[in-house]
Amino acid sequence: MVDSSTGEIIETISHTTDVFRRADGEGGFVKLYLTDLAKLNKIQHKAILVLFELVKIMDYSNEISVSIGKKKAICESLDIYNLVDGDRVLGTNIVDQHITKLVKAGMLARKDKGMYIANPNLFGKGRWTDVKKIRMSVEYSEDGRLITSNMDK
């Protein structure tokens, strides 16, 4: 409030909103550090985009089931095609190659044919109130890097 005759501010009212508050009423979330993970593990951009598509279908136990239909959907979503006799065909083999790179980098583990587990030290899926407590830290030393995750309890 301002005194109209003097211009002096008499009273100030402010309102602060927690930026996470909007999401608290939402369903499940996946919290990722994809940019950092890609750089640290020397993963190509397209492989990280494939990973992003995979974690969208990750369940609450970090399992990811990847059928041929899902691979085709990923190809369409990310514009991944092969040229065969001059025709563009969905590049499901390219998706397989990216998944293999993600497994080698330790971001995914093979559980069974078409079934993977997202590394629980890097990924977590759950209610926003739980996921927002997860923190990843990276420690660099002469011996290399150590990636750890912590969850406030």
GROMACS elastic network, one bead per residue, 0.5 to 0.9 nm:
[ bonds ]
;  ai    aj funct       b0    kb
    1     8     6  0.85710   500
    1     9     6  0.59004   500
    1    10     6  0.54338   500
    1    12     6  0.62775   500
    1    13     6  0.84264   500
    2     5     6  0.87293   500
    2     6     6  0.82150   500
    2     7     6  0.58367   500
    2     8     6  0.55358   500
    2    10     6  0.54818   500
    2    11     6  0.71750   500
    2    12     6  0.88413   500
    3     6     6  0.56108   500
    3     7     6  0.51590   500
    3     8     6  0.52540   500
    3     9     6  0.63573   500
    3    10     6  0.65176   500
    4     7     6  0.53762   500
    4     8     6  0.76777   500
    5     8     6  0.81860   500
    6     9     6  0.88406   500
    9    12     6  0.73785   500
   17    20     6  0.84662   500
   17    21     6  0.72568   500
   17    22     6  0.89319   500
   18    21     6  0.52167   500
   18    22     6  0.79000   500
   19    22     6  0.66695   500
   19    23     6  0.82913   500
   20    23     6  0.55760   500
   20    24     6  0.66672   500
   20   128     6  0.86608   500
   20   132     6  0.84403   500
   21    24     6  0.52629   500
   21    25     6  0.79317   500
   22    25     6  0.69443   500
   22    26     6  0.80260   500
   23    26     6  0.52420   500
   23    27     6  0.83195   500
   23   128     6  0.70382   500
   23   129     6  0.89240   500
   24    27     6  0.81705   500
   24   127     6  0.82537   500
   24   128     6  0.60603   500
   24   129     6  0.65401   500
   25   128     6  0.84357   500
   26    29     6  0.82787   500
   26   127     6  0.81551   500
   26   128     6  0.75267   500
   27   126     6  0.83199   500
   27   127     6  0.64417   500
   27   128     6  0.74447   500
   28    60     6  0.89549   500
   28   125     6  0.67290   500
   28   126     6  0.50706   500
   28   128     6  0.62255   500
   28   131     6  0.87493   500
   29   124     6  0.84545   500
   29   125     6  0.58199   500
   29   126     6  0.58802   500
   29   127     6  0.62622   500
   29   128     6  0.57759   500
   29   131     6  0.71109   500
   29   132     6  0.89794   500
   30    55     6  0.73555   500
   30    56     6  0.75673   500
   30    58     6  0.87411   500
   30   123     6  0.72506   500
   30   124     6  0.60809   500
   30   126     6  0.70286   500
   30   127     6  0.88533   500
   30   128     6  0.83433   500
   30   131     6  0.72836   500
   31   123     6  0.67009   500
   31   124     6  0.64782   500
   31   125     6  0.70958   500
   31   128     6  0.88417   500
   31   131     6  0.65467   500
   31   132     6  0.74387   500
   31   134     6  0.80910   500
   32    35     6  0.86432   500
   32    37     6  0.87440   500
   32    52     6  0.87241   500
   32   122     6  0.74556   500
   32   123     6  0.62795   500
   32   124     6  0.80584   500
   33    36     6  0.56040   500
   33    37     6  0.60267   500
   33    38     6  0.85456   500
   33   122     6  0.79487   500
   33   123     6  0.85366   500
   33   136     6  0.80919   500
   34    38     6  0.58697   500
   34    39     6  0.85247   500
   34    48     6  0.68813   500
   34    49     6  0.89694   500
   34    51     6  0.86438   500
   34    52     6  0.79710   500
   35    38     6  0.52315   500
   35    39     6  0.63609   500
   35    40     6  0.86498   500
   35    48     6  0.82708   500
   36    39     6  0.52586   500
   36    40     6  0.60381   500
   36    41     6  0.84709   500
   37    40     6  0.51528   500
   37    41     6  0.59390   500
   37    42     6  0.81200   500
   37    43     6  0.78991   500
   37    48     6  0.87207   500
   37   107     6  0.86278   500
   37   122     6  0.85416   500
   38    41     6  0.53560   500
   38    42     6  0.56298   500
   38    44     6  0.70067   500
   38    45     6  0.74512   500
   38    47     6  0.86985   500
   38    48     6  0.66043   500
   39    42     6  0.50827   500
   39    43     6  0.65651   500
   39    44     6  0.86214   500
   40    43     6  0.79028   500
   40   145     6  0.84600   500
   41   105     6  0.61823   500
   41   106     6  0.86898   500
   41   107     6  0.88977   500
   42   105     6  0.83764   500
   43    46     6  0.84109   500
   43    47     6  0.64649   500
   43    48     6  0.67744   500
   43   101     6  0.75738   500
   43   102     6  0.76279   500
   43   105     6  0.78497   500
   44    47     6  0.53300   500
   44    48     6  0.65150   500
   44    49     6  0.88548   500
   44    98     6  0.85057   500
   45    48     6  0.51966   500
   45    49     6  0.63381   500
   45    50     6  0.87842   500
   46    50     6  0.62352   500
   46    51     6  0.85899   500
   46    78     6  0.81116   500
   46    98     6  0.75975   500
   47    51     6  0.61727   500
   47    52     6  0.86295   500
   47    95     6  0.78921   500
   47    97     6  0.85306   500
   47    99     6  0.71776   500
   47   101     6  0.75048   500
   47   102     6  0.71908   500
   48    52     6  0.61398   500
   48    53     6  0.86678   500
   48    98     6  0.83054   500
   48   102     6  0.82706   500
   49    52     6  0.50010   500
   49    53     6  0.64180   500
   49    54     6  0.87112   500
   49    78     6  0.74948   500
   50    53     6  0.51135   500
   50    54     6  0.62427   500
   50    55     6  0.88046   500
   50    74     6  0.70146   500
   50    75     6  0.87872   500
   50    78     6  0.78405   500
   50    95     6  0.70016   500
   50    98     6  0.70511   500
   50    99     6  0.75780   500
   51    55     6  0.61938   500
   51    56     6  0.86496   500
   51    98     6  0.83619   500
   51    99     6  0.76330   500
   51   102     6  0.76534   500
   51   107     6  0.87671   500
   51   108     6  0.89041   500
   52    55     6  0.53606   500
   52    56     6  0.64865   500
   53    56     6  0.53283   500
   53    57     6  0.72138   500
   53    74     6  0.67310   500
   53    77     6  0.87447   500
   54    57     6  0.55467   500
   54    58     6  0.64739   500
   54    64     6  0.66881   500
   54    65     6  0.84970   500
   54    66     6  0.78790   500
   54    74     6  0.85358   500
   55    59     6  0.83051   500
   55    62     6  0.82779   500
   55    63     6  0.89544   500
   55    64     6  0.72285   500
   55   118     6  0.76789   500
   55   123     6  0.84232   500
   55   125     6  0.87266   500
   56    59     6  0.85719   500
   56    64     6  0.89492   500
   57    63     6  0.85418   500
   57    64     6  0.62794   500
   57    65     6  0.76620   500
   57    66     6  0.87595   500
   58    61     6  0.78376   500
   58    62     6  0.55267   500
   58    63     6  0.54753   500
   58    65     6  0.76292   500
   58   117     6  0.83934   500
   58   118     6  0.77839   500
   58   125     6  0.76272   500
   59    62     6  0.53123   500
   59    63     6  0.54852   500
   59    64     6  0.66383   500
   59    65     6  0.89295   500
   59   125     6  0.71794   500
   59   126     6  0.88041   500
   60    63     6  0.73760   500
   60   124     6  0.77468   500
   60   125     6  0.54938   500
   60   126     6  0.62017   500
   61    64     6  0.89833   500
   61   117     6  0.81784   500
   61   118     6  0.88804   500
   61   120     6  0.88081   500
   61   124     6  0.85021   500
   61   125     6  0.78678   500
   62   116     6  0.82511   500
   62   117     6  0.54452   500
   62   118     6  0.52631   500
   62   119     6  0.75727   500
   62   120     6  0.69307   500
   62   123     6  0.76472   500
   62   124     6  0.70030   500
   62   125     6  0.70991   500
   63   111     6  0.84725   500
   63   115     6  0.69575   500
   63   116     6  0.57280   500
   63   118     6  0.64688   500
   64   114     6  0.81747   500
   64   115     6  0.56715   500
   64   116     6  0.50509   500
   64   117     6  0.60093   500
   64   118     6  0.72562   500
   65    70     6  0.86564   500
   65   113     6  0.89203   500
   65   114     6  0.58010   500
   65   116     6  0.64840   500
   65   117     6  0.88391   500
   66    69     6  0.79426   500
   66    70     6  0.57934   500
   66    71     6  0.66845   500
   66   113     6  0.87260   500
   66   115     6  0.61451   500
   66   116     6  0.79121   500
   67    70     6  0.51225   500
   67    71     6  0.63623   500
   67    72     6  0.87078   500
   67   114     6  0.61634   500
   67   115     6  0.86237   500
   68    72     6  0.62102   500
   68    73     6  0.86364   500
   68    92     6  0.76197   500
   68   114     6  0.85499   500
   69    72     6  0.50985   500
   69    73     6  0.62657   500
   69    74     6  0.86890   500
   70    74     6  0.61829   500
   70    75     6  0.86107   500
   71    74     6  0.50217   500
   71    75     6  0.62072   500
   71    76     6  0.87090   500
   71    90     6  0.88904   500
   71    91     6  0.85352   500
   71    92     6  0.56845   500
   71    93     6  0.88539   500
   71    95     6  0.66568   500
   71    96     6  0.82344   500
   72    76     6  0.62781   500
   72    77     6  0.85735   500
   72    90     6  0.64034   500
   72    91     6  0.76822   500
   72    92     6  0.61297   500
   72    95     6  0.88251   500
   73    76     6  0.51267   500
   73    77     6  0.60546   500
   73    78     6  0.85568   500
   74    77     6  0.50051   500
   74    78     6  0.59863   500
   74    79     6  0.80966   500
   74    80     6  0.78906   500
   74    92     6  0.83327   500
   74    95     6  0.77608   500
   75    78     6  0.53070   500
   75    79     6  0.55159   500
   75    81     6  0.68154   500
   75    90     6  0.59407   500
   75    91     6  0.62199   500
   75    92     6  0.65791   500
   75    94     6  0.85982   500
   75    95     6  0.72559   500
   76    79     6  0.50663   500
   76    80     6  0.65059   500
   76    81     6  0.81785   500
   76    90     6  0.72105   500
   77    80     6  0.79321   500
   79    90     6  0.83501   500
   79    91     6  0.88641   500
   80    89     6  0.86185   500
   80    90     6  0.63240   500
   80    91     6  0.54697   500
   80    92     6  0.79375   500
   80    94     6  0.74593   500
   80    95     6  0.80023   500
   81    88     6  0.58073   500
   81    89     6  0.53336   500
   81    92     6  0.80132   500
   81    94     6  0.81751   500
   82    87     6  0.79885   500
   82    88     6  0.56119   500
   82    89     6  0.53004   500
   82    90     6  0.61907   500
   82    91     6  0.51260   500
   82    92     6  0.87503   500
   82    93     6  0.88301   500
   82    94     6  0.82840   500
   83    86     6  0.55721   500
   83    87     6  0.53343   500
   83    89     6  0.62922   500
   83    90     6  0.88394   500
   83    91     6  0.87427   500
   84    87     6  0.51543   500
   84    88     6  0.63462   500
   84    89     6  0.67473   500
   85    88     6  0.84583   500
   88    91     6  0.86905   500
   89    92     6  0.88996   500
   90    93     6  0.85201   500
   90    94     6  0.89313   500
   91    94     6  0.52052   500
   91    95     6  0.66982   500
   91    96     6  0.88626   500
   92    95     6  0.50038   500
   92    96     6  0.63038   500
   92    97     6  0.87015   500
   93    97     6  0.62609   500
   93    98     6  0.87470   500
   94    98     6  0.62924   500
   94    99     6  0.86181   500
   95    98     6  0.51002   500
   95    99     6  0.61921   500
   95   100     6  0.86351   500
   96    99     6  0.50597   500
   96   100     6  0.61956   500
   96   101     6  0.87153   500
   97   100     6  0.50791   500
   97   101     6  0.63604   500
   97   102     6  0.87565   500
   98   101     6  0.50477   500
   98   102     6  0.62773   500
   98   103     6  0.86963   500
   99   103     6  0.62165   500
   99   104     6  0.86547   500
   99   108     6  0.78973   500
  100   103     6  0.50433   500
  100   104     6  0.62040   500
  100   105     6  0.85937   500
  100   108     6  0.87025   500
  101   104     6  0.50552   500
  101   105     6  0.61321   500
  101   106     6  0.87100   500
  101   107     6  0.88887   500
  102   105     6  0.50487   500
  102   106     6  0.63723   500
  102   107     6  0.53689   500
  102   108     6  0.57557   500
  102   109     6  0.83530   500
  103   106     6  0.51622   500
  103   107     6  0.58147   500
  103   109     6  0.54159   500
  103   110     6  0.71101   500
  103   116     6  0.87568   500
  104   107     6  0.76650   500
  104   108     6  0.79272   500
  104   109     6  0.83999   500
  105   108     6  0.76690   500
  106   109     6  0.67539   500
  106   118     6  0.87803   500
  106   119     6  0.69961   500
  107   117     6  0.86103   500
  107   118     6  0.61381   500
  107   119     6  0.52869   500
  107   120     6  0.88652   500
  107   122     6  0.73630   500
  107   123     6  0.87123   500
  108   116     6  0.62554   500
  108   117     6  0.55339   500
  108   119     6  0.54969   500
  109   115     6  0.86782   500
  109   116     6  0.54358   500
  109   117     6  0.50978   500
  109   118     6  0.65183   500
  109   119     6  0.70163   500
  110   113     6  0.75781   500
  110   114     6  0.80179   500
  110   115     6  0.62280   500
  110   117     6  0.64047   500
  111   114     6  0.80966   500
  111   115     6  0.53648   500
  111   116     6  0.50862   500
  111   117     6  0.64405   500
  112   116     6  0.69108   500
  113   116     6  0.82338   500
  117   120     6  0.81063   500
  118   121     6  0.86762   500
  118   122     6  0.77331   500
  118   123     6  0.64321   500
  118   124     6  0.84205   500
  119   122     6  0.54928   500
  119   123     6  0.60510   500
  119   124     6  0.85709   500
  120   123     6  0.50769   500
  120   124     6  0.61461   500
  120   149     6  0.88028   500
  121   124     6  0.79571   500
  121   136     6  0.82526   500
  121   147     6  0.82289   500
  121   148     6  0.64908   500
  121   149     6  0.55489   500
  121   150     6  0.83363   500
  122   136     6  0.73048   500
  122   147     6  0.83681   500
  122   148     6  0.77925   500
  122   149     6  0.66973   500
  124   131     6  0.66082   500
  124   134     6  0.79436   500
  125   128     6  0.85365   500
  125   130     6  0.87197   500
  125   131     6  0.66260   500
  126   129     6  0.82397   500
  126   130     6  0.64619   500
  126   131     6  0.59489   500
  127   130     6  0.54183   500
  127   131     6  0.61635   500
  127   132     6  0.85643   500
  128   132     6  0.57274   500
  128   133     6  0.85904   500
  129   132     6  0.58074   500
  129   133     6  0.72275   500
  130   133     6  0.57121   500
  130   134     6  0.74955   500
  130   151     6  0.84246   500
  130   152     6  0.87067   500
  130   153     6  0.88441   500
  131   134     6  0.55390   500
  131   135     6  0.90000   500
  131   151     6  0.82863   500
  132   135     6  0.80389   500
  132   151     6  0.87731   500
  133   150     6  0.80945   500
  133   151     6  0.54555   500
  133   152     6  0.54590   500
  133   153     6  0.79811   500
  134   149     6  0.68545   500
  134   150     6  0.56500   500
  134   152     6  0.67621   500
  135   148     6  0.83965   500
  135   149     6  0.54576   500
  135   150     6  0.51457   500
  135   151     6  0.62165   500
  135   152     6  0.83433   500
  136   147     6  0.70920   500
  136   148     6  0.57192   500
  136   150     6  0.63312   500
  136   151     6  0.88355   500
  137   146     6  0.81093   500
  137   147     6  0.58805   500
  137   148     6  0.54463   500
  137   149     6  0.61442   500
  137   150     6  0.80568   500
  138   145     6  0.66587   500
  138   146     6  0.56441   500
  138   148     6  0.65396   500
  138   149     6  0.87904   500
  139   144     6  0.83907   500
  139   145     6  0.54997   500
  139   146     6  0.51262   500
  139   147     6  0.66030   500
  139   148     6  0.83785   500
  140   143     6  0.78675   500
  140   144     6  0.58982   500
  140   146     6  0.65728   500
  140   147     6  0.89574   500
  141   144     6  0.53015   500
  141   145     6  0.61588   500
  141   146     6  0.83529   500
  142   145     6  0.82870   500
